[in-house]
Amino acid sequence: MAQRNVPYPGGPTIAGSLHGHRLQDWAPGHPMNNWTRIGITTMKTSSASTILTRPSNGAVTRMPRLSFAVRQTGRQTVAAAVLGTLLVASGAVAAADDDFAARVDRVLAKTPLIDAHNDLPWELRDRSKGALASIDLRSDTARLPVPEGGAPLMTDIPRLRAGGVGGQFWSVWVPTDLEGNDAVQATLEQIDLVKRMAAMYPADFQMAYTADDVRRIHRSGKIASLVGLEGGHSINDSLATLRSMYDLGARYMTLTHSRNTGWVDAATDTPKHNGLTPFGLDVVREMNRLGMLVDLSHVSPEAMQAVLAVTEAPVIFSHSSARAINSHPRNVPDDVLRLVAKNGGVVMVNFYPAYVSEAANRWEADYAAEQTRYNSPPYAGLYIGQPDKAKAALAAWEQAHPKPVVTLAEVADHIEHIRKVAGIDHVGLGSDFDGIPATPQGLEAVDRYPALLAEMMRRGWSDADVAKLAGANMLRVMEQAEQVAARLQVARPPSEAVLPAGESRCPRASRKSASSPGPFAAGPRSRPRKPCHPSWRLPHRTTSRPAR
């Protein structure tokens, strides 16, 4: 815990402690009048505390940080007032924290906390090469060796238990440079990995396929394990493959990932389809008929609106935040939030710092630009062919431009905004743990959900509100999707729609050579694939572990 001395005007220094947060000023727009602020933090957890203060105008104001306001009436009076307040407030904060913790425990005992997006399966695949027994999830996985450019694992069974997790959608993401049958095969292997993981730890995990399954498994004291497809490239433009994935347990599909498919535009690619093609609408309709949730994270705003205009079931955003707070294209605009409210869907707030904080988003863009400026193979860059010099220059830039600190409180701001625009029934949690290279302070791993729920309680949320955020909203959406599917399966047969010739995604070059084996593959690829254009290459990353 870092110590910081906080002086007040004309008086002695008061020592305060700061755990995971910088001292904050008054809330924006607070009438300061003739009050003096003295920032004192005495926190047990990484979340800041809230107290009620009364300025000279008589209004009672809830402050987002533990601060003490006293009138300047002389050094001795001020010092005595502050020190006395410290003693009282320290006990009050401790009692409040204990109360919040008890309330969180009561909520999670009744309502399973459901995280809509965790990328542990790919991390296990990548680190173990499919040998799951080589990584013991009953141990502290954060202590395992970290691959170059990677980050410590954020998920294991003890921390899931400490975090009160009752249901987890495991993302079965595969890279977008896997194409066609390669993408299908890798996705099938990912689903198999999730099921093997659940079978390996039967005392802790159990596969779930319905909302009732999640509730039953939660009551049994286990963690309900669900499967989410991340990226429409996983079905290779085939509704038959989509149905097969559903039969294997997939309960949502993110329509695309970082790049367009042949039928839907991605938020982070050049628009090609004005959102969604007719075949893309067929995909949505078939997902409705199956009872597979349509996940709009990663898609363009035009695609969001097109889906919301045709879907008969509530949608989800499995791991996105509010664009009004941070204009990152992966976040959800306010006009779409209002459509989600009408649709009955839910936006699961993401924890990735670049999606949470505008400052972090801009820093990462600047960092990537500097990377390119110094070293952009094969031809460009000030220090091309001089990797040591390029590395030193980038390190010097980073030292001069420190990465912004993003906090748990900023994630809570996104939750608050979505509630304000869409309503309390339309917000949830989609951390992206183990799919992101960094996290906000206070949300380092899967054991930290209670701290976030306690922060919402500090902001005045009721237990019923927190229960909806934690998992009740997601359970409602799952139930409604199941009900729509039951109706549609009586009304219409499986779709036989196909993607018209010439509309398939432009083939991309793999990062691996055509003759190199794919993940878990037994032999070479059948034939080489050509890039769409010679200049195509994967985007620059600030780390070898991209946000998924």
Secondary structure, 3 states (H helix, E strand, C coil): CEEEEEECCCCCEEEEEECCCCCCCCCCCCCCCCEEEEECCCCCCCCCCCEEECCCCCCCEEECCCEEEEECCCHHHHHHHHHHHHHHHHHHHHHHHHHHHHHHHHHHHHCCEEEEEECHHHHHHHHHCCCHHHCCCCCCHHHCCCCCCCCCCCCCHHHHHHCCEEEEEEECCCCCCCCHHHHHHHHHHHHHHHHHHHHHCCCCEEECCCHHHHHHHHHCCCEEEEEEEECHHHHCCCHHHHHHHHHCCEEEEECCCCCCCCCECECCCCCCCCCECHHHHHHHHHHHHHCCEEECCCECHHHHHHHHHHCCCCCEECCCCECCCCCCCCCECHHHHHHHHHHCCEEEECCCHHHHCHHHHHHHHHHHHHHHHHCECCCECCCCCCHHHHHHHHHHHHHHCCCCCCEHHHHHHHHHHHHHHHCHHHEEECCCECCCCCCCECCCCHHHHHHHHHHHHHCCCCHHHHHHHHHHHHHHHHHHHHHHHHHHHHHCCCCCCCCCCCCCCCCCCCCCCCCCCCCCCCCCCCCCCCCCCCCCCCCCCCCCCCCC
